[in-house]
Amino acid sequence: MKKQTVLLIDDNRDILEAVQLLLEDAGYIVQVIDNGDYATHIDKNHLPDVIFLDMLLSGCDGRTIIHQFKTREDTKHIPIILNSAHPQAKNFWTSSGADDFIAKPFDIDALLALIQKHVRKTLP
Amino acid sequence: MKFLSFSFFTRKRDIQKKKRSLLFTKFFEKTTRKYNHQMPNRSIWWKLMQYLLAIALSILAVNVKLSFDPVLGKDAPFVFLFTAVLISGWFGGFGPAITATICCDLAAIFFFLPAFSPLHIERALYPSLIFLAEGVFMAILLEIRLRNMLSLKARVQQQAVIAQIGQYALASQNMQTLFEKTAELITSTLQVKYCEILELLPGKKSFILRGGKGWQEDLTGQGLVSGEEHSQAGYTLLANEPVIVKNLQKEKRFFSSELLTKHRITSGITVIIPGRRAPFGVLGIFSQKKRAFTQDDMYFLQAVANILATATERKGSETTLRETQNRFKRLFDSNIIGAFIAEFNGKFLEANDALLSLIGYSRDELREGKIHRDNLTAPEYYNLSEKAVRDLRTKGISDVYEKEYINKNGKRIPVLIAVSRVDTKSNLCVGFALDISKQKELERRKDEFISIASHELKTPVTSLKVLTQFLKQKFTATDQHDTRTYLEKMDKQVTKLTDLINDLLDITKIQAGQLKLHNELFNLTDLLRETVEDVQALTATHTIKLRSLVKDAVLADRDRIGQVITNLLTNAIKYSPKGNDIIVSAKTGDDDVHISVEDFGMGITEENQQRIFEQFYRVNEKNDATYPGLGMGLFISREIIKRHHGTISVESQVGKGSMFSFSLPLPEKFYEKANSTSY
């Protein structure tokens, strides 16, 4: 079976590292973007199967990135899982255009289940 | 014996004489009682002149009669002689009239009758006696006329004086001048030398001489007279009626005051100057000579006192009014807070500088009527303004509410505002507006801080949690039992840390008034089941039983209600350490749903039941073991339930267990309650 790719976008390296470790252990290919113009850093030759996106990024609102992905012809089908430590985030993530949400801090079981769920959707 | 009888006789004659003179005076007093005024004190020369006039008139009359005798005959009527009596009496009264009568009678006997002829004794005597009698009668009538005339004159004069004082009191701005003027007028009218206007000092123990006439000059403004009943003024107040004193030395009702003794006062009248609450003081007139003041003098004086009372009263109210006005003007102009007076329709009539600078308009623009609520208020707050006007019409006062003004430059300024109707008849209101830009900015920053802080705190926790759980997973696979147990404990601590961070954030938000609810319709029983399952998963010692009869959906913040139930369940577990059943039940009432969490643990004392919902309060008894926690859970729960317009309470018995219950309004009642509760 071909390995699925998860794109992690977060401005906190510690979290990225931990989640990357977890996901690679679980058998995913993990791409990481931690700064800059997030959406343009994407590897067009190897598009991810799921994007795991932090909502509050330094210098950029997660919602803008969702918009960028969802308006691009080649990326708009990719499910985006939004995550945030913001106490109110779970109340307004639906309007952001993301496909799912998980609050920080999260249980790894819940996270793995969520990613699994969305990866399965993109399988042919 | 003879001597005795003689002396007795003399005494009797004396008494009779006195009686006669008394009778005589009484007669005049009675006939002229209606206008019984003190006769004006004429000088002795004036009286002498009147007697001389009477004699001269008599001589003139006799001569005239003599010159007319050849024409009219010797027995011609005595009309000329009577004319002399009449004229003398007309101006001089009884004395001059009698004088004229006697003179004329004597002249008649001498000239017209053969006085010394014994043959004609009857002819001479009878006409003479008749003339005398007629003269006396005429003299009496003329005396009465004169007295009445003078009384009337005096009365007219007194009334004129009262009118004058009244006018003066109306025009006068200065009470002292009014007092001096009044003293001047009444002393000249009543022809006395002394007049006192005493003001009763607070405490009613003494009077101060506010004005008057005749006294030593330095006494005005001080001259303390005792207010006790043993002084004349004090007695007047006590008796509550005017007091007439004929002879102060012989007075038995009270003692003469120092002021009166010093000026050798004998007679006088004192009347009360009334006041609305307590008498203002006493008005008095006095004379050194002994004098019988009459009732009419007293009435006159009382009339004057009443005018003074009205004037002082008015002056007092004017002063009070001015003081009150000044105070309120100060309140308005102090510019501590924006204040305005506006019509209900929104037109601003008055505004203080604070308000004008807040909204950026000039005073001229205010005068031109250019300031209107609708121009000032940001459109989204129109409904609040309209509600305020409705409140004004119904309750007379609006709630304090927040809205935004748009100032002249178009800048929005958050204000705290309240209006109150000026009075029940007018459509005017007075309002206050407080600029709360700074508070709003602080609130915004605090909000921002909360977001950042929560983000920053949760970020390391997130990676910690991921790593711990990842490790735990690894070691579960490799069968390293001890390591796995430790990691499990670590994971639990991380969860606790997360909960603490969330609690702290909640408290901060509650204090900032920013605990926002995201209400939705959801199935309560589902939520209860999920929560019970989650909590049950964490405890092996307790069994949580759910008995929910609620089928309806509730309108609430699902996560927040879940938080409350979780909190109650964890408390129930924490405080029933022996491990027992915990019963969660829910049922629907008329207006709301009731949810309760019951444990069979240690229970809570009466005193603590009152306080456990307080912020940071922890049950902390000497004999009890202490339990971990910050004491925030129940406080947060209460705040969450309060914001849902529900109630939360506890019933407990020490040693038997506790039951925490809360209620949530049914969706159809939710908005009804929301309107009636405020927090």
Interface residues (C-beta under 8 A of the other chain):
Chain A: N12 D14 I15 E17 A18 V19 L21 L22 D25 L56 S84 A85 H86 P87 Q88 K90 N91 K104 P105 F106 D107 I108 D109 L111
Chain B: I450 S451 S454 H455 L457 K458 T459 P460 V461 T462 S463 L464 K465 V466 L467 Q469 F470 Q473 K474 V494 T498 N502 L505 K509 K516 H518 D559
